Every structure is written in structure tokens, then in C-alpha cells.
Amino acid sequence: MGFDPSRVTVITFDSFSTLVDVDSTATAVEEYVDDPKQFARRWHSRAATYGMVANFTGSYESYYELHRDALEYLLEADGIAPSADVLDEMTAVYHEMRPFDDVRDGMAELRDAGYELGIVTNGNPSMIDSLLRTTDTEEFISRTISAHEIRRFKPAAELYEYAAEQFDADVTEMAHVGNGQFDVQGAMSAGMQGIWLDRQDSPEDPFGPAPDLTIRSLSELTSYL
């Protein structure tokens, strides 16, 4: 059907890989693995998979804990068994991820254009606090919505529906921006318009509906709106 900017009053953002660069967590594993960047991507992907499984099994842990579990598994699979304290120190990199260069200016332009902005994330509250600090965007964000609040991870439609309730908005008036295609599809399944922020020039996934809009940067989104 295509993207309809005239319906949008609220824009929500994913956090990891959308506002901050997951590749920057590679610094935590540089002394342990041969390809830190590839490991960092596997690390985040496995934690996200744990979250999807938790939706069906009810075995909830915070997103931060899921990342610690994923790190422990992947290192042990490579024959590496750091102590619990070292695992904690390595996982703490998720509080210090590097923001993308276009984030703060892009949000400022969207806020000044009259849109209400928020974050809808799997991250638990401490991760959100760190995200707002590292991106320096707290002044632009009216609400943050965490999977921790309802114990349901993306791409479960319930999380996006819950976000609409917290914004006191009709879900059809909201657009969600995410780097992950499953995240975008989850938002669309709840009735939001889905905007895929494809920073890596990735192929579109053949599974599920195509995003309503694909952009390469937040500056492209502000120009489009």
C-alpha cells in the first residue's frame, strides 16, 4: 500500500542497530575472538532469538541478561570460558554503544516538525537510560517503552499495541522506525506503518510483508516527511 505520511503523528524508534551501532560492542571481545565485528553481530542476534523464544515459553529474563547468556554460550562454543566477573564486564559494553552520527540531528528535526517521538525497545530500563545518555536525545523523546514492562519481546504485536496505549494514540497514526526487518514487520502487524532504516544496504527479506518505507538514514526520513 505504501507509506502515508499524512497519517503520522507519533514516530517511534527501535534502539539497537537503529540508534546505536551494535558493531561497536566488538571492543568487548577483541582479545578473545578472531573476527570481533562478526561475533558482535552473532551475539546480538542470539540474544534477540532468546527473546523470541521467551515469548512462547514464558521463560522471561531481561534483555541485558539475555545478552549475557548469549555471550556466555558463544564464547563457550568457541572453547572460551571467562569467569562470571569477566562476562559481566564484557556485557557492560551494552551501556556504552556508539550512536550513529545522524541520530541527534534527525530527532531534533522531527521534533521541531511537530512529531511526538518515542523509543520502543526490547532493552530493559537501565539499557534505555544508557541509550538516552550516549545518544544525547532525552530532550526529544516523550516516552520510552520497554519490553520489560509487559514481559513480551519484539516482534510480538502486543508490545507495539502497548506502546500506542502509552502514547494515548491510535496505532494507525504511528510509524515505527527499525533496522531489523522483523521489528518493522511486528509493528506493521499491530497496525503501525513500518519504516525500515537500512543502514547496511541489505537485501529485503522475502519473508513477511515489505516495509511501508525504506530509508538509509534519519536525515532521509526528515526529508521525506
C-alpha positions in Angstrom: 0.0 0.0 0.0 2.9 2.4 0.6 3.8 4.9 3.2 1.2 7.6 4.0 3.0 10.5 5.9 -0.3 12.4 6.3 -1.5 9.9 8.9 1.6 10.1 11.1 1.6 12.0 14.4 3.9 9.7 16.5 7.2 8.2 15.4 8.8 5.5 17.5 12.3 4.1 17.1 14.0 0.9 17.8 17.2 1.2 19.8 20.0 -1.2 19.0 21.3 -1.1 15.4 18.9 1.8 14.8 20.1 4.5 17.1 23.3 2.9 18.3 25.8 0.7 16.5 25.8 -2.9 17.7 29.1 -3.4 15.9 30.7 -1.1 18.5 30.3 -3.9 21.1 33.1 -5.7 19.2 35.5 -3.9 21.5 34.5 -6.2 24.4 35.6 -9.3 22.6 38.7 -8.2 20.7 41.1 -10.2 22.8 39.0 -13.4 22.6 37.9 -13.9 19.0 39.4 -13.6 15.5 36.5 -11.5 14.0 35.1 -9.3 16.7 32.6 -7.5 14.5 31.1 -10.7 13.2 31.0 -12.0 16.7 29.2 -8.9 17.9 26.5 -9.4 15.3 26.1 -13.0 16.3 25.9 -12.0 19.9 23.1 -9.5 19.4 21.2 -11.9 17.1 21.3 -14.8 19.5 20.1 -12.6 22.4 17.2 -11.4 20.2 16.4 -15.0 19.3 16.3 -15.8 23.0 13.7 -13.1 23.4 11.5 -14.6 20.7 11.7 -18.0 22.3 10.9 -16.4 25.7 7.6 -15.1 24.2 6.5 -18.7 23.7 8.0 -20.4 26.7 7.4 -17.8 29.4 11.0 -18.1 30.5 11.5 -14.3 30.8 14.8 -12.7 31.5 15.7 -9.0 30.9 17.3 -8.2 27.6 20.5 -7.4 29.4 20.5 -10.9 30.9 19.8 -12.4 27.6 22.8 -10.7 26.2 25.0 -12.1 29.0 23.6 -15.6 28.3 24.2 -15.3 24.6 27.8 -14.1 25.2 28.5 -17.0 27.6 27.1 -19.5 25.1 29.0 -18.2 22.1 32.3 -18.0 23.9 31.9 -21.5 25.3 31.1 -22.7 21.8 34.5 -21.3 20.8 36.2 -23.0 23.7 36.5 -19.9 25.8 35.2 -19.9 29.4 35.8 -16.5 31.1 34.9 -16.0 34.7 31.5 -14.6 35.8 33.1 -11.3 36.6 34.7 -11.0 33.2 31.4 -11.9 31.5 29.7 -9.1 33.5 32.5 -6.7 32.4 32.1 -7.6 28.8 28.3 -7.4 28.7 28.5 -3.9 30.2 29.6 -2.7 26.7 25.8 -2.6 26.0 25.7 0.5 28.2 28.4 2.2 26.0 27.4 1.7 22.4 28.4 4.2 19.8 25.5 6.3 18.4 25.1 6.8 14.7 26.0 10.3 13.5 22.6 11.2 12.2 20.5 10.4 15.3 20.5 13.6 17.3 20.1 16.0 14.4 17.4 13.7 12.9 15.4 13.6 16.0 15.7 17.3 16.6 14.3 18.0 13.1 11.4 15.5 13.6 10.5 17.0 16.9 10.7 20.6 15.5 8.4 19.4 12.7 5.7 18.6 15.3 6.0 14.8 15.6 5.9 13.2 19.0 8.9 10.8 19.4 9.4 7.7 21.4 11.5 4.6 21.7 10.1 1.1 21.6 12.8 -1.4 22.6 13.5 -4.8 23.9 16.0 -3.2 26.2 15.3 -3.0 29.9 15.2 0.3 31.8 19.0 0.5 32.5 19.7 -0.1 28.9 17.3 2.7 27.9 18.9 5.1 30.3 22.3 4.4 28.8 20.9 4.8 25.3 19.5 8.2 26.0 22.8 9.3 27.6 25.0 8.1 24.8 22.8 9.5 22.0 22.1 12.7 24.0 18.4 12.6 22.8 16.4 12.6 26.0 15.1 16.1 25.3 13.4 14.9 22.1 11.8 11.7 23.5 8.4 12.0 25.2 8.1 8.3 26.1 10.2 5.1 26.2 8.5 1.8 26.0 10.4 -1.3 27.2 9.6 -5.0 26.6 10.4 -5.3 30.3 7.1 -3.6 31.2 4.9 -6.3 29.8 7.4 -9.2 29.5 6.9 -9.5 25.8 9.7 -9.1 23.3 9.6 -7.9 19.7 8.2 -8.7 17.2 5.2 -9.6 19.4 2.3 -7.3 18.3 1.4 -6.8 22.0 4.5 -4.6 22.6 3.6 -2.1 19.8 -0.1 -2.1 20.9 1.0 -1.4 24.4 3.2 1.5 23.1 0.1 3.0 21.4 -1.8 2.8 24.7 1.1 4.6 26.5 1.1 7.4 23.9 -2.7 7.6 24.0 -2.6 7.4 20.2 -4.4 5.4 17.6 -2.0 2.8 16.4 -2.7 3.7 12.8 -1.3 7.2 13.5 2.1 5.8 14.5 5.1 4.9 12.4 7.9 2.7 13.8 11.5 3.0 12.6 13.7 0.0 12.9 16.9 -1.5 11.5 15.6 -5.1 11.9 13.1 -6.2 9.4 11.3 -8.5 11.9 10.9 -5.5 14.2 9.3 -3.5 11.3 7.0 -6.4 10.5 5.9 -6.7 14.1 5.0 -3.0 14.2 3.0 -3.4 11.0 1.2 -6.4 12.3 -0.1 -4.2 15.2 -1.3 -1.6 12.7 1.6 0.9 12.6 3.3 2.0 9.5 6.7 0.3 9.2 9.8 2.2 8.2 12.9 0.1 7.6 16.1 2.0 8.3 18.5 0.0 6.2 21.9 1.4 7.1 23.8 -1.5 5.6 22.2 -1.6 2.2 20.9 -5.1 2.9 18.6 -7.2 0.7 15.0 -7.1 1.6 13.9 -10.2 3.4 11.5 -12.3 1.2 9.6 -13.4 4.3 6.7 -11.4 5.5 5.3 -8.0 4.3 7.6 -5.4 2.7 8.1 -2.3 4.8 5.9 0.7 4.0 9.0 2.8 3.5 12.8 2.1 3.3 15.3 4.7 4.2 19.1 4.8 4.5 19.4 7.5 7.3 17.2 9.6 9.6 18.0 12.6 7.5 16.3 10.9 4.6 13.2 10.3 6.8 13.0 14.0 7.8 13.3 15.0 4.1 10.5 12.5 3.2 8.1 13.7 5.9 
